[in-house]
Amino acid sequence: MKKIKIAIIGVGKMGKIRYNAMLRHGGYAIVSLCDTNIENLKGYTEKTYTDWKECIGSSDVDAVCVCTFNAFIPDIVCYALERGIHVFSEKPPGRNLSDTLRMKDACGKGTAILKFGFNHRYHNSIIEAKALIDSGLIGEVVCARGVYGKAGSPGFGQEWRNDASLSGGGILLDQGIHMLDLLCYFIGDFTSIKSTVNHLVWKEMNTEDSAFAILETEKGQVASLHSSAVQWKHKFDLDLICTNGYIALNGILTATQSYGEERMTYYRKDLAAKTGRLGKPLEHTLCFDSDESWDLEMREFYDVVVDGKELKQGTIEQAVNVMGLIEKIYQIGELEMEQ
Ligand SMILES: NC(=O)c1ccc[n+]([C@@H]2O[C@H](COP(=O)([O-])OP(=O)(O)OC[C@H]3O[C@@H](n4cnc5c(N)ncnc54)[C@H](O)[C@@H]3O)[C@@H](O)[C@H]2O)c1
């Protein structure tokens, strides 16, 4: 099996998750690791660095995996792409749309692959829901409601995620981006947006702890999004209402299991016509007990880089689209934030 020689920049929570997924895949040779915090580099046998430029410059790598704070993503991504080095980068794709467009520009100038880690697209419930919608069995999605929320920890306001200069935004950019990306995945391009973005509890933070948005496509499909850091019991709920049925996605598997078990419930109108149970329908529920999203993402990156397959998820175009929507949600929601 051909191995992708790769360096991981940023060896915190996500860097470690990516490291382990690469080992499980078997097609990656992890050459070097870089983190500004040397504590995070202890115990590894790979060559380690604290300066990402030195790491990329001194390692003979085919690819880099970027898992740093958001603010450093564009510089590292562009530097690598300009040298013909493939990039797998964590979401969000930079702090704002202009960061993302910078990366798009660098990507367009060469042939190196750029993939962003929108891992929710690879959760089993999402894969099944997408297949069901694409089958046409329950018709077209006409509207959707997405709620994704977590409880901010006691030190939430002090986390780098809520320092706009390092993150670029609050809960919407950190977690809500996944739900927004899924709404785009299931529905398409949103052209009209209404939003409100707030500091409901953490008044002293310069990033939001809540964002509501109502999005509409040219065709009139409507979606609502609520992204929250004051959802004291963790919640992931996505309802997809279709012309001939619906899908309810409840819970999402994470390491902490705090979002509940991952379930996909669906119903098609034809069944109600047979049973006469209109409004109180018989549903099918699928429960998923494993999260392979990290593995599937590393597999897609490998297949694209090594076998020349088409990149389908986490493309720069998808990244630009979702970051454009986030920028508008912030603008319309009138959040004042100094980046
Ligand atoms: N796909 C997902 O579901 C998901 C989940 C969590 C985080 N993320 C993303 O992953 C990235 C990292 O988040 P995390 O949760 O691992 O955070 P973290 O704080 O656990 O890890 C970040 C690491 O990057 C290091 N770092 C920061 N700046 C650096 C630089 N310039 N050079 C080298 N190392 C640097 C830090 O020291 C830290 O060890 C973020 O962009 C975040 O949005 C994605």
The ligand as a Gaussian input file, in Angstrom:
#p B3LYP/6-31G(d) Opt

LIG

0 1
 N      -14.255000      18.266000      13.085000
 C      -14.669000      18.499000      14.312000
 O      -15.745000      18.052000      14.694000
 C      -13.827000      19.328000      15.242000
 C      -13.983000      19.181000      16.633000
 C      -13.183000      19.968000      17.467000
 C      -12.290000      20.878000      16.924000
 N      -12.192000      21.018000      15.574000
 C      -11.236000      21.992000      14.987000
 O       -9.910000      21.497000      15.143000
 C       -8.990000      22.573000      15.372000
 C       -8.254000      22.301000      16.681000
 O       -9.204000      22.184000      17.717000
 P       -8.911000      21.294000      19.020000
 O      -10.223000      20.997000      19.631000
 O       -7.993000      20.182000      18.691000
 O       -8.161000      22.371000      19.909000
 P       -6.976000      22.109000      20.953000
 O       -6.830000      23.352000      21.720000
 O       -7.237000      20.834000      21.697000
 O       -5.717000      21.861000      20.026000
 C       -5.133000      22.846000      19.228000
 C       -3.643000      22.637000      19.271000
 O       -3.015000      23.464000      18.296000
 C       -1.819000      23.964000      18.873000
 N       -1.457000      25.171000      18.152000
 C       -2.098000      26.360000      18.178000
 N       -1.496000      27.217000      17.346000
 C       -0.477000      26.561000      16.773000
 C        0.524000      26.909000      15.798000
 N        0.578000      28.129000      15.257000
 N        1.421000      25.963000      15.432000
 C        1.381000      24.725000      15.973000
 N        0.465000      24.344000      16.905000
 C       -0.445000      25.249000      17.288000
 C       -2.178000      24.195000      20.341000
 O       -1.049000      24.270000      21.172000
 C       -3.036000      22.974000      20.632000
 O       -2.276000      21.883000      21.098000
 C       -9.831000      23.835000      15.386000
 O       -9.777000      24.439000      14.131000
 C      -11.241000      23.340000      15.685000
 O      -12.246000      24.145000      15.142000
 C      -12.921000      20.239000      14.737000

